[in-house]
Amino acid sequence: MQHKMAMTKNVRRFLAAVHELRDRPFGVEGMGLLFGIPGEGKSTTVAYATNAMNGIFVRAMSSWTVTTMMGALMVELGYEPLYRIAPMANTVTQALMEEPRPIFVDEADYLFRQPQMVDTLRDIYDVTGSPVILIGMELMARKIRTNGRFARRITQWIEFKGIDLADARVLADTMCEVGIDDVLLAYIHKEACANIGRMSTALSKVETFGKTNGMGLVTMDHWGDRPLFYDQPDFTKRGK
């Protein structure tokens, strides 16, 4: 598989949204939210955007506190973490005021377990004006909508949904080193329920099959009824 970014409609929409946040006119709020079910390509897209836009990327964890969140931001900015929150907040805000950079927070659902983490992140945004983009599940989007102080700052709500067949072709042509026949691609798209993560898994298996057998193009007849995914066995179907 080739390590290239497939420019699907979801990816292009997200990149356009971040550009709007970064280049927004004075007086327009600059926070964004990327949400969707697992496997829709959110994390991969954010990693690409972070590199392309000189962004700051942190991944929230279930064990996070305000101190660990600030420590992660310090490290991303090239500083050693400190033991107190206030000095770290001062360092982070000063650095971002000198060089505004977008902040991407993956797995941001964890932030809402401690309101102080959300409030601290909002303070950083308010002081620096640097765009802040949260990435998480649909449930997080619902929570934010009920938080008026936070929701009003979000001007870009981007939901990643399943890709269409045209984007499936973009994905296959970008990633695969063997050709994938249209009929086989449509079958993969259907079996993966348009989920780009599952499609990537299936395409990897098909590509390996094609390379192993010296094929330049893999068709539905070639693939047959081989399994496309690495799913766990369904033990409930087995007899006792």
Stockholm file with secondary structure:
# STOCKHOLM 1.0

chainA/1-240         MQHKMAMTKNVRRFLAAVHELRDRPFGVEGMGLLFGIPGEGKSTTVAYATNAMNGIFVRAMSSWTVTTMMGALMVELGYEPLYRIAPMANTVTQALMEEPRPIFVDEADYLFRQPQMVDTLRDIYDVTGSPVILIGMELMARKIRTNGRFARRITQWIEFKGIDLADARVLADTMCEVGIDDVLLAYIHKEACANIGRMSTALSKVETFGKTNGMGLVTMDHWGDRPLFYDQPDFTKRGK
#=GR chainA/1-240 SS CCCCCCCCHHHHHHHHHHHHHHTCCTTSCCEEEEECSTTSSHHHHHHHHHHHTTCEEEECCTTCCHHHHHHHHHHHTTCCCCSSHHHHHHHHHHHHHHSCCCEEEETGGGGGGSHHHHHHHHHHHHHHCCCEEEEECHHHHHHHHTCHHHHTTEEEEEECCCCCHHHHHHHHHHHCSSEECHHHHHHHHHHTTTCHHHHHHHHHHHHHHHHHTTCSEECHHHHTTCCCSCCCCCGGGSCC
#=GC SS_cons         CCCCCCCCHHHHHHHHHHHHHHTCCTTSCCEEEEECSTTSSHHHHHHHHHHHTTCEEEECCTTCCHHHHHHHHHHHTTCCCCSSHHHHHHHHHHHHHHSCCCEEEETGGGGGGSHHHHHHHHHHHHHHCCCEEEEECHHHHHHHHTCHHHHTTEEEEEECCCCCHHHHHHHHHHHCSSEECHHHHHHHHHHTTTCHHHHHHHHHHHHHHHHHTTCSEECHHHHTTCCCSCCCCCGGGSCC
//
